Amino acid sequence: MVRLRLTRGGRHKRPFYRIVAADSRKPRDGRYIEVLGTYDPLKSPAAVAIKQERVLEWLKKGAQPSVTVHHLLRQAGVLKPLKAAPAKP
């Protein structure tokens, strides 16, 4: 299964994260399929940059976001178009 999750970068005590689509069996910082955005928690307010079209494509294909990524997507307003779309039979 494909998961949308964070991979950690940066140096010691200076985290920087990428939002990626990755196989759920791969390690956290292992190989990923595609970079979908970035998250910098040290900026005030936290800086989030998301490729909205690509995230929506992955979600439509059945990818599952992690809890943290789901929270970031909801804050950025990426999930609103997905809920507004009518359900397919």
Residue pairs with C-beta under 8 A, 6 or more apart in sequence:
1 23
1 24
1 62
1 63
1 64
2 21
2 22
2 23
2 24
2 33
2 58
2 61
2 62
2 63
2 64
3 21
3 22
3 23
3 24
3 63
3 64
3 65
3 66
4 19
4 20
4 21
4 36
4 55
4 58
4 59
4 63
4 64
4 65
4 66
4 69
4 73
5 19
5 20
5 22
5 28
5 65
5 66
5 68
5 69
6 17
6 18
6 19
6 20
6 28
6 39
6 66
6 68
6 69
7 17
7 18
7 20
7 22
7 28
7 29
7 32
8 15
8 16
8 17
8 28
8 29
9 15
9 16
9 17
9 18
10 16
14 42
15 41
15 42
16 38
16 39
16 40
16 42
17 38
17 39
17 40
17 41
18 32
18 35
18 37
18 38
18 39
19 35
19 36
19 37
19 38
19 39
19 50
19 55
19 69
19 72
20 32
20 33
20 34
20 35
20 36
21 32
21 33
21 34
21 36
21 58
21 63
22 30
22 31
22 32
22 33
23 31
23 33
24 64
26 32
34 54
34 58
36 50
36 51
36 54
36 55
36 58
37 48
37 49
37 50
37 51
37 55
38 47
38 48
38 49
39 46
39 47
39 48
39 49
39 72
40 46
40 47
40 48
48 72
48 75
48 76
50 72
50 73
50 76
50 78
52 76
52 78
55 73
55 78
56 78
56 81
56 82
59 65
59 82
60 82
65 73
70 79
73 79
